[in-house]
Amino acid sequence: MPAKEMKTQADLIALLMGELRKHPECDHVVRIAITLPVQIAPHYPNWDVAWTIGGNQILCPVALRIAGELQAKFDLLL
């Protein structure tokens, strides 16, 4: 399996927020943070997202899809 491109925490936040802002249905995402999950296997993502949502809404599925796509492309530079 080819190595993923490495990104800093700030880079991942900027990429993710940039993609989210292209989708009006994700406007309720106020802030995100990159977290470090327990990595079960080397090919699993080494980062995850914690979401801050404005108002009384739930996270839109588009946001989860975008996060998954970025996790498939990039690893967090530790």
Phi and psi restraints in degrees (range 20) as a CNS / XPLOR table:
assign (resid 1 and name C) (resid 2 and name N)
       (resid 2 and name CA) (resid 2 and name C) 1.0 -66.8 20.0 2
assign (resid 2 and name N) (resid 2 and name CA)
       (resid 2 and name C) (resid 3 and name N) 1.0 148.7 20.0 2
assign (resid 2 and name C) (resid 3 and name N)
       (resid 3 and name CA) (resid 3 and name C) 1.0 -69.9 20.0 2
assign (resid 3 and name N) (resid 3 and name CA)
       (resid 3 and name C) (resid 4 and name N) 1.0 144.0 20.0 2
assign (resid 3 and name C) (resid 4 and name N)
       (resid 4 and name CA) (resid 4 and name C) 1.0 -81.0 20.0 2
assign (resid 4 and name N) (resid 4 and name CA)
       (resid 4 and name C) (resid 5 and name N) 1.0 155.2 20.0 2
assign (resid 4 and name C) (resid 5 and name N)
       (resid 5 and name CA) (resid 5 and name C) 1.0 -68.8 20.0 2
assign (resid 5 and name N) (resid 5 and name CA)
       (resid 5 and name C) (resid 6 and name N) 1.0 139.2 20.0 2
assign (resid 5 and name C) (resid 6 and name N)
       (resid 6 and name CA) (resid 6 and name C) 1.0 -90.5 20.0 2
assign (resid 6 and name N) (resid 6 and name CA)
       (resid 6 and name C) (resid 7 and name N) 1.0 138.0 20.0 2
assign (resid 6 and name C) (resid 7 and name N)
       (resid 7 and name CA) (resid 7 and name C) 1.0 -133.6 20.0 2
assign (resid 7 and name N) (resid 7 and name CA)
       (resid 7 and name C) (resid 8 and name N) 1.0 149.1 20.0 2
assign (resid 7 and name C) (resid 8 and name N)
       (resid 8 and name CA) (resid 8 and name C) 1.0 -76.8 20.0 2
assign (resid 8 and name N) (resid 8 and name CA)
       (resid 8 and name C) (resid 9 and name N) 1.0 167.5 20.0 2
assign (resid 8 and name C) (resid 9 and name N)
       (resid 9 and name CA) (resid 9 and name C) 1.0 -58.2 20.0 2
assign (resid 9 and name N) (resid 9 and name CA)
       (resid 9 and name C) (resid 10 and name N) 1.0 -44.2 20.0 2
assign (resid 9 and name C) (resid 10 and name N)
       (resid 10 and name CA) (resid 10 and name C) 1.0 -63.3 20.0 2
assign (resid 10 and name N) (resid 10 and name CA)
       (resid 10 and name C) (resid 11 and name N) 1.0 -39.3 20.0 2
assign (resid 10 and name C) (resid 11 and name N)
       (resid 11 and name CA) (resid 11 and name C) 1.0 -63.5 20.0 2
assign (resid 11 and name N) (resid 11 and name CA)
       (resid 11 and name C) (resid 12 and name N) 1.0 -44.7 20.0 2
assign (resid 11 and name C) (resid 12 and name N)
       (resid 12 and name CA) (resid 12 and name C) 1.0 -64.2 20.0 2
assign (resid 12 and name N) (resid 12 and name CA)
       (resid 12 and name C) (resid 13 and name N) 1.0 -41.2 20.0 2
assign (resid 12 and name C) (resid 13 and name N)
       (resid 13 and name CA) (resid 13 and name C) 1.0 -62.2 20.0 2
assign (resid 13 and name N) (resid 13 and name CA)
       (resid 13 and name C) (resid 14 and name N) 1.0 -45.1 20.0 2
assign (resid 13 and name C) (resid 14 and name N)
       (resid 14 and name CA) (resid 14 and name C) 1.0 -63.7 20.0 2
assign (resid 14 and name N) (resid 14 and name CA)
       (resid 14 and name C) (resid 15 and name N) 1.0 -43.4 20.0 2
assign (resid 14 and name C) (resid 15 and name N)
       (resid 15 and name CA) (resid 15 and name C) 1.0 -61.9 20.0 2
assign (resid 15 and name N) (resid 15 and name CA)
       (resid 15 and name C) (resid 16 and name N) 1.0 -47.9 20.0 2
assign (resid 15 and name C) (resid 16 and name N)
       (resid 16 and name CA) (resid 16 and name C) 1.0 -65.8 20.0 2
assign (resid 16 and name N) (resid 16 and name CA)
       (resid 16 and name C) (resid 17 and name N) 1.0 -46.8 20.0 2
assign (resid 16 and name C) (resid 17 and name N)
       (resid 17 and name CA) (resid 17 and name C) 1.0 -64.7 20.0 2
assign (resid 17 and name N) (resid 17 and name CA)
       (resid 17 and name C) (resid 18 and name N) 1.0 -37.0 20.0 2
assign (resid 17 and name C) (resid 18 and name N)
       (resid 18 and name CA) (resid 18 and name C) 1.0 -61.2 20.0 2
assign (resid 18 and name N) (resid 18 and name CA)
       (resid 18 and name C) (resid 19 and name N) 1.0 -42.8 20.0 2
assign (resid 18 and name C) (resid 19 and name N)
       (resid 19 and name CA) (resid 19 and name C) 1.0 -69.0 20.0 2
assign (resid 19 and name N) (resid 19 and name CA)
       (resid 19 and name C) (resid 20 and name N) 1.0 -41.0 20.0 2
assign (resid 19 and name C) (resid 20 and name N)
       (resid 20 and name CA) (resid 20 and name C) 1.0 -61.8 20.0 2
assign (resid 20 and name N) (resid 20 and name CA)
       (resid 20 and name C) (resid 21 and name N) 1.0 -36.7 20.0 2
assign (resid 20 and name C) (resid 21 and name N)
       (resid 21 and name CA) (resid 21 and name C) 1.0 -70.3 20.0 2
assign (resid 21 and name N) (resid 21 and name CA)
       (resid 21 and name C) (resid 22 and name N) 1.0 -12.6 20.0 2
assign (resid 21 and name C) (resid 22 and name N)
       (resid 22 and name CA) (resid 22 and name C) 1.0 -79.0 20.0 2
assign (resid 22 and name N) (resid 22 and name CA)
       (resid 22 and name C) (resid 23 and name N) 1.0 -9.0 20.0 2
assign (resid 22 and name C) (resid 23 and name N)
       (resid 23 and name CA) (resid 23 and name C) 1.0 -121.4 20.0 2
assign (resid 23 and name N) (resid 23 and name CA)
       (resid 23 and name C) (resid 24 and name N) 1.0 106.7 20.0 2
assign (resid 23 and name C) (resid 24 and name N)
       (resid 24 and name CA) (resid 24 and name C) 1.0 -57.3 20.0 2
assign (resid 24 and name N) (resid 24 and name CA)
       (resid 24 and name C) (resid 25 and name N) 1.0 -28.1 20.0 2
assign (resid 24 and name C) (resid 25 and name N)
       (resid 25 and name CA) (resid 25 and name C) 1.0 -69.2 20.0 2
assign (resid 25 and name N) (resid 25 and name CA)
       (resid 25 and name C) (resid 26 and name N) 1.0 -9.5 20.0 2
assign (resid 25 and name C) (resid 26 and name N)
       (resid 26 and name CA) (resid 26 and name C) 1.0 -104.8 20.0 2
assign (resid 26 and name N) (resid 26 and name CA)
       (resid 26 and name C) (resid 27 and name N) 1.0 10.9 20.0 2
assign (resid 26 and name C) (resid 27 and name N)
       (resid 27 and name CA) (resid 27 and name C) 1.0 -61.0 20.0 2
assign (resid 27 and name N) (resid 27 and name CA)
       (resid 27 and name C) (resid 28 and name N) 1.0 -20.5 20.0 2
assign (resid 27 and name C) (resid 28 and name N)
       (resid 28 and name CA) (resid 28 and name C) 1.0 -78.8 20.0 2
assign (resid 28 and name N) (resid 28 and name CA)
       (resid 28 and name C) (resid 29 and name N) 1.0 -6.0 20.0 2
assign (resid 28 and name C) (resid 29 and name N)
       (resid 29 and name CA) (resid 29 and name C) 1.0 -77.6 20.0 2
assign (resid 29 and name N) (resid 29 and name CA)
       (resid 29 and name C) (resid 30 and name N) 1.0 112.0 20.0 2
assign (resid 29 and name C) (resid 30 and name N)
       (resid 30 and name CA) (resid 30 and name C) 1.0 -88.4 20.0 2
assign (resid 30 and name N) (resid 30 and name CA)
       (resid 30 and name C) (resid 31 and name N) 1.0 -41.1 20.0 2
assign (resid 30 and name C) (resid 31 and name N)
       (resid 31 and name CA) (resid 31 and name C) 1.0 -155.0 20.0 2
assign (resid 31 and name N) (resid 31 and name CA)
       (resid 31 and name C) (resid 32 and name N) 1.0 153.9 20.0 2
assign (resid 31 and name C) (resid 32 and name N)
       (resid 32 and name CA) (resid 32 and name C) 1.0 -133.6 20.0 2
assign (resid 32 and name N) (resid 32 and name CA)
       (resid 32 and name C) (resid 33 and name N) 1.0 159.0 20.0 2
assign (resid 32 and name C) (resid 33 and name N)
       (resid 33 and name CA) (resid 33 and name C) 1.0 -136.3 20.0 2
assign (resid 33 and name N) (resid 33 and name CA)
       (resid 33 and name C) (resid 34 and name N) 1.0 146.2 20.0 2
assign (resid 33 and name C) (resid 34 and name N)
       (resid 34 and name CA) (resid 34 and name C) 1.0 -91.0 20.0 2
assign (resid 34 and name N) (resid 34 and name CA)
       (resid 34 and name C) (resid 35 and name N) 1.0 128.9 20.0 2
assign (resid 34 and name C) (resid 35 and name N)
       (resid 35 and name CA) (resid 35 and name C) 1.0 -116.7 20.0 2
assign (resid 35 and name N) (resid 35 and name CA)
       (resid 35 and name C) (resid 36 and name N) 1.0 163.9 20.0 2
assign (resid 35 and name C) (resid 36 and name N)
       (resid 36 and name CA) (resid 36 and name C) 1.0 -109.8 20.0 2
assign (resid 36 and name N) (resid 36 and name CA)
       (resid 36 and name C) (resid 37 and name N) 1.0 104.1 20.0 2
assign (resid 36 and name C) (resid 37 and name N)
       (resid 37 and name CA) (resid 37 and name C) 1.0 -78.7 20.0 2
assign (resid 37 and name N) (resid 37 and name CA)
       (resid 37 and name C) (resid 38 and name N) 1.0 167.8 20.0 2
assign (resid 37 and name C) (resid 38 and name N)
       (resid 38 and name CA) (resid 38 and name C) 1.0 -71.1 20.0 2
assign (resid 38 and name N) (resid 38 and name CA)
       (resid 38 and name C) (resid 39 and name N) 1.0 120.5 20.0 2
assign (resid 38 and name C) (resid 39 and name N)
       (resid 39 and name CA) (resid 39 and name C) 1.0 -89.3 20.0 2
assign (resid 39 and name N) (resid 39 and name CA)
       (resid 39 and name C) (resid 40 and name N) 1.0 110.9 20.0 2
assign (resid 39 and name C) (resid 40 and name N)
       (resid 40 and name CA) (resid 40 and name C) 1.0 -69.8 20.0 2
assign (resid 40 and name N) (resid 40 and name CA)
       (resid 40 and name C) (resid 41 and name N) 1.0 -37.7 20.0 2
assign (resid 40 and name C) (resid 41 and name N)
       (resid 41 and name CA) (resid 41 and name C) 1.0 -147.6 20.0 2
assign (resid 41 and name N) (resid 41 and name CA)
       (resid 41 and name C) (resid 42 and name N) 1.0 155.9 20.0 2
assign (resid 41 and name C) (resid 42 and name N)
       (resid 42 and name CA) (resid 42 and name C) 1.0 -58.8 20.0 2
assign (resid 42 and name N) (resid 42 and name CA)
       (resid 42 and name C) (resid 43 and name N) 1.0 -28.0 20.0 2
assign (resid 42 and name C) (resid 43 and name N)
       (resid 43 and name CA) (resid 43 and name C) 1.0 -85.3 20.0 2
assign (resid 43 and name N) (resid 43 and name CA)
       (resid 43 and name C) (resid 44 and name N) 1.0 -4.1 20.0 2
assign (resid 43 and name C) (resid 44 and name N)
       (resid 44 and name CA) (resid 44 and name C) 1.0 -81.7 20.0 2
assign (resid 44 and name N) (resid 44 and name CA)
       (resid 44 and name C) (resid 45 and name N) 1.0 154.4 20.0 2
assign (resid 44 and name C) (resid 45 and name N)
       (resid 45 and name CA) (resid 45 and name C) 1.0 -58.0 20.0 2
assign (resid 45 and name N) (resid 45 and name CA)
       (resid 45 and name C) (resid 46 and name N) 1.0 142.6 20.0 2
assign (resid 45 and name C) (resid 46 and name N)
       (resid 46 and name CA) (resid 46 and name C) 1.0 -98.1 20.0 2
assign (resid 46 and name N) (resid 46 and name CA)
       (resid 46 and name C) (resid 47 and name N) 1.0 12.2 20.0 2
assign (resid 46 and name C) (resid 47 and name N)
       (resid 47 and name CA) (resid 47 and name C) 1.0 -147.1 20.0 2
assign (resid 47 and name N) (resid 47 and name CA)
       (resid 47 and name C) (resid 48 and name N) 1.0 158.5 20.0 2
assign (resid 47 and name C) (resid 48 and name N)
       (resid 48 and name CA) (resid 48 and name C) 1.0 -141.2 20.0 2
assign (resid 48 and name N) (resid 48 and name CA)
       (resid 48 and name C) (resid 49 and name N) 1.0 179.6 20.0 2
assign (resid 48 and name C) (resid 49 and name N)
       (resid 49 and name CA) (resid 49 and name C) 1.0 -122.3 20.0 2
assign (resid 49 and name N) (resid 49 and name CA)
       (resid 49 and name C) (resid 50 and name N) 1.0 134.8 20.0 2
assign (resid 49 and name C) (resid 50 and name N)
       (resid 50 and name CA) (resid 50 and name C) 1.0 -105.6 20.0 2
assign (resid 50 and name N) (resid 50 and name CA)
       (resid 50 and name C) (resid 51 and name N) 1.0 131.0 20.0 2
assign (resid 50 and name C) (resid 51 and name N)
       (resid 51 and name CA) (resid 51 and name C) 1.0 -108.1 20.0 2
assign (resid 51 and name N) (resid 51 and name CA)
       (resid 51 and name C) (resid 52 and name N) 1.0 138.6 20.0 2
assign (resid 51 and name C) (resid 52 and name N)
       (resid 52 and name CA) (resid 52 and name C) 1.0 -112.3 20.0 2
assign (resid 52 and name N) (resid 52 and name CA)
       (resid 52 and name C) (resid 53 and name N) 1.0 120.1 20.0 2
assign (resid 52 and name C) (resid 53 and name N)
       (resid 53 and name CA) (resid 53 and name C) 1.0 -111.1 20.0 2
assign (resid 53 and name N) (resid 53 and name CA)
       (resid 53 and name C) (resid 54 and name N) 1.0 134.3 20.0 2
assign (resid 53 and name C) (resid 54 and name N)
       (resid 54 and name CA) (resid 54 and name C) 1.0 -85.3 20.0 2
assign (resid 54 and name N) (resid 54 and name CA)
       (resid 54 and name C) (resid 55 and name N) 1.0 146.7 20.0 2
assign (resid 54 and name C) (resid 55 and name N)
       (resid 55 and name CA) (resid 55 and name C) 1.0 73.5 20.0 2
assign (resid 55 and name N) (resid 55 and name CA)
       (resid 55 and name C) (resid 56 and name N) 1.0 -159.8 20.0 2
assign (resid 55 and name C) (resid 56 and name N)
       (resid 56 and name CA) (resid 56 and name C) 1.0 -106.7 20.0 2
assign (resid 56 and name N) (resid 56 and name CA)
       (resid 56 and name C) (resid 57 and name N) 1.0 60.0 20.0 2
assign (resid 56 and name C) (resid 57 and name N)
       (resid 57 and name CA) (resid 57 and name C) 1.0 -123.4 20.0 2
assign (resid 57 and name N) (resid 57 and name CA)
       (resid 57 and name C) (resid 58 and name N) 1.0 165.9 20.0 2
assign (resid 57 and name C) (resid 58 and name N)
       (resid 58 and name CA) (resid 58 and name C) 1.0 -107.2 20.0 2
assign (resid 58 and name N) (resid 58 and name CA)
       (resid 58 and name C) (resid 59 and name N) 1.0 161.0 20.0 2
assign (resid 58 and name C) (resid 59 and name N)
       (resid 59 and name CA) (resid 59 and name C) 1.0 -65.7 20.0 2
assign (resid 59 and name N) (resid 59 and name CA)
       (resid 59 and name C) (resid 60 and name N) 1.0 132.9 20.0 2
assign (resid 59 and name C) (resid 60 and name N)
       (resid 60 and name CA) (resid 60 and name C) 1.0 -74.4 20.0 2
assign (resid 60 and name N) (resid 60 and name CA)
       (resid 60 and name C) (resid 61 and name N) 1.0 145.7 20.0 2
assign (resid 60 and name C) (resid 61 and name N)
       (resid 61 and name CA) (resid 61 and name C) 1.0 -59.9 20.0 2
assign (resid 61 and name N) (resid 61 and name CA)
       (resid 61 and name C) (resid 62 and name N) 1.0 -27.5 20.0 2
assign (resid 61 and name C) (resid 62 and name N)
       (resid 62 and name CA) (resid 62 and name C) 1.0 -60.9 20.0 2
assign (resid 62 and name N) (resid 62 and name CA)
       (resid 62 and name C) (resid 63 and name N) 1.0 -40.4 20.0 2
assign (resid 62 and name C) (resid 63 and name N)
       (resid 63 and name CA) (resid 63 and name C) 1.0 -61.7 20.0 2
assign (resid 63 and name N) (resid 63 and name CA)
       (resid 63 and name C) (resid 64 and name N) 1.0 -42.2 20.0 2
assign (resid 63 and name C) (resid 64 and name N)
       (resid 64 and name CA) (resid 64 and name C) 1.0 -66.4 20.0 2
assign (resid 64 and name N) (resid 64 and name CA)
       (resid 64 and name C) (resid 65 and name N) 1.0 -38.4 20.0 2
assign (resid 64 and name C) (resid 65 and name N)
       (resid 65 and name CA) (resid 65 and name C) 1.0 -63.9 20.0 2
assign (resid 65 and name N) (resid 65 and name CA)
       (resid 65 and name C) (resid 66 and name N) 1.0 -45.5 20.0 2
assign (resid 65 and name C) (resid 66 and name N)
       (resid 66 and name CA) (resid 66 and name C) 1.0 -62.3 20.0 2
assign (resid 66 and name N) (resid 66 and name CA)
       (resid 66 and name C) (resid 67 and name N) 1.0 -44.3 20.0 2
assign (resid 66 and name C) (resid 67 and name N)
       (resid 67 and name CA) (resid 67 and name C) 1.0 -59.9 20.0 2
assign (resid 67 and name N) (resid 67 and name CA)
       (resid 67 and name C) (resid 68 and name N) 1.0 -44.0 20.0 2
assign (resid 67 and name C) (resid 68 and name N)
       (resid 68 and name CA) (resid 68 and name C) 1.0 -61.9 20.0 2
assign (resid 68 and name N) (resid 68 and name CA)
       (resid 68 and name C) (resid 69 and name N) 1.0 -40.8 20.0 2
assign (resid 68 and name C) (resid 69 and name N)
       (resid 69 and name CA) (resid 69 and name C) 1.0 -63.5 20.0 2
assign (resid 69 and name N) (resid 69 and name CA)
       (resid 69 and name C) (resid 70 and name N) 1.0 -41.5 20.0 2
assign (resid 69 and name C) (resid 70 and name N)
       (resid 70 and name CA) (resid 70 and name C) 1.0 -69.8 20.0 2
assign (resid 70 and name N) (resid 70 and name CA)
       (resid 70 and name C) (resid 71 and name N) 1.0 -35.5 20.0 2
assign (resid 70 and name C) (resid 71 and name N)
       (resid 71 and name CA) (resid 71 and name C) 1.0 -63.8 20.0 2
assign (resid 71 and name N) (resid 71 and name CA)
       (resid 71 and name C) (resid 72 and name N) 1.0 -32.6 20.0 2
assign (resid 71 and name C) (resid 72 and name N)
       (resid 72 and name CA) (resid 72 and name C) 1.0 -71.6 20.0 2
assign (resid 72 and name N) (resid 72 and name CA)
       (resid 72 and name C) (resid 73 and name N) 1.0 -25.8 20.0 2
assign (resid 72 and name C) (resid 73 and name N)
       (resid 73 and name CA) (resid 73 and name C) 1.0 -94.3 20.0 2
assign (resid 73 and name N) (resid 73 and name CA)
       (resid 73 and name C) (resid 74 and name N) 1.0 -33.7 20.0 2
assign (resid 73 and name C) (resid 74 and name N)
       (resid 74 and name CA) (resid 74 and name C) 1.0 -128.8 20.0 2
assign (resid 74 and name N) (resid 74 and name CA)
       (resid 74 and name C) (resid 75 and name N) 1.0 144.6 20.0 2
assign (resid 74 and name C) (resid 75 and name N)
       (resid 75 and name CA) (resid 75 and name C) 1.0 -108.1 20.0 2
assign (resid 75 and name N) (resid 75 and name CA)
       (resid 75 and name C) (resid 76 and name N) 1.0 153.3 20.0 2
assign (resid 75 and name C) (resid 76 and name N)
       (resid 76 and name CA) (resid 76 and name C) 1.0 -78.5 20.0 2
assign (resid 76 and name N) (resid 76 and name CA)
       (resid 76 and name C) (resid 77 and name N) 1.0 129.6 20.0 2
assign (resid 76 and name C) (resid 77 and name N)
       (resid 77 and name CA) (resid 77 and name C) 1.0 -76.2 20.0 2
assign (resid 77 and name N) (resid 77 and name CA)
       (resid 77 and name C) (resid 78 and name N) 1.0 112.1 20.0 2
